[in-house]
C-alpha cells in the first residue's frame, strides 16, 4: 500500500503500475486506512487461506 501525500490521479496510476495494491492519499481518515488494509488482507486470504495466520477455513485465530 502506498500511503503518500502525492494525491493526483497520475500519482495513483504510477503507484499501482509500480506494483502497489492500493494508493491512499494523506491526510486520510483512520477508517479509510482500515478499510484499505482490510480489503488487502481479504485479497491475500482469498489467494492463499494460510496467509496471515488464517486457518484452512480462512478464519483468523482469536489472539485473546
N, C-alpha and C positions, 0 to 999 in steps of 0.2 A: 504494500500500500504506500502510495506517495502522499504524505501529509506536507503540504507546501503552501507558501504564500503566492506562488505563481498560479493565478486563477483564470487565465484566459483559456478559451476553447483550444487554442493551439498548444498550450502547455499541457492540458489534459490529454490531447491526442499524442503528444510526444511521450508522456509518461506511459500511456497504455502501449504505444509502439515499442517502448524500451523494455516491456515485459511486466510492468506493474499490473496488478489485478484490479486496482482501484486508485482513484485520484480524489483527494479531499483537500479543498482549499481552506487555508487558515484565514481568519479565525473561523472555527466551526463550533457548533453546539455539541456538547458531550453525547447527547442521544444520537446525533447524526454519526459520530465516530463509532459508537457502539453498534449501530445498525450495519455499518460497512464492515466492521470486524465480524459480526455475527454472520453476515452473508458470506464472507470469505471462509469462515470455519465450516459453514454448511456445505459450501462447494468442495472443500477439501475432504470432508467426511463422505460426501457422495462419491467422490473419486476413489477413496480408499477408507472404508469404515474404521480401520485401525488407527487412522491419523488422529493425533492429539488426544490419545488415551481413550478413544471411544471403543466400546466392545464390538463384537461381531454384529450385534443388532443396531449399531450406530448410536448407542446410548453412552453418555458420559458417566463415569463412576462418580458417586457423590463424594466430594472432597471433605465432607464433615462427618 
